[in-house]
């Protein structure tokens, strides 16, 4: 693949992360695997903050429960 990319100006390939393959003009399909967590993050554009925000409903529930249990921690 690298030789083909260097020798062919305008070399083009397609990476299909969901299906797990790379497709190039001359090279055919190359299968690859990515663990499910990393695939989820890449497909959804998630960084550490994005992953945390996916849990925002659970975080809000926890904060409400904690505020009821220890209101002095949330004094303004």
N, C-alpha and C positions, 0 to 999 in steps of 0.2 A: 504494500500500500504506500509506503514512504517513497519507494523508487518511482512509482506511478505518479505520485503527487509532485515530486521534484521534476520529473521529465515532461509532464503535461501541464502547460500553462492553462490556467482556468480549471484545473482539476476540481471536481465536485463530488461530494459524497453526502449521504443522508444518514443521520443517526436517529434511530427510532428507539427512544428510551423506554417507552411503554412495552414495545414488542421485544426489545433487547437485541437489536441487530444494527449493523452498519452496512450500508449498501453503497457501493461505488461503481463507476462505469465499467471498469474492466475486472475488478477484483471479485465481484459477486458479493453475496451476503456473508458477513462475519457475525456470528452470534457472540453475545457477551451477557454477563449477568451483573446486576447491582442489587445489593440487599434492599429489602422492601422499605426500610426506614429512609435510606438515602434516596431511593427512587421517589418516594412520597414527597420528600423535601424538594428535590430538583423539579419534579413535575408541577409542584404548587408554589415554587419560588419562596420557600420558607427558610428563614434563618432562625437563630435562637429566639428572637423576639416574636417572629411569626408563629413558631411552634408554641410559645407560651400563650399567645393570643388565641390560638385554637382552643385553649382550655378556659377561656374567659368566663363562660357560664359557671363552670365548677369553681373558679376563683371567686366569683361574686357570691356564690352560695357559701363558700367557706368563710369569706369575710363577714357576711351577714350573721352566720352562726357564731363566729368568734366575737363579733361586736355584742351579741346578746349575752355571751358567756362572760365577757370581760370588758364592759363598756368603758372603764377607766383608761384602757389602752387607746381609746379612740376619742378622748376628750379634746375639744377644740380650744 
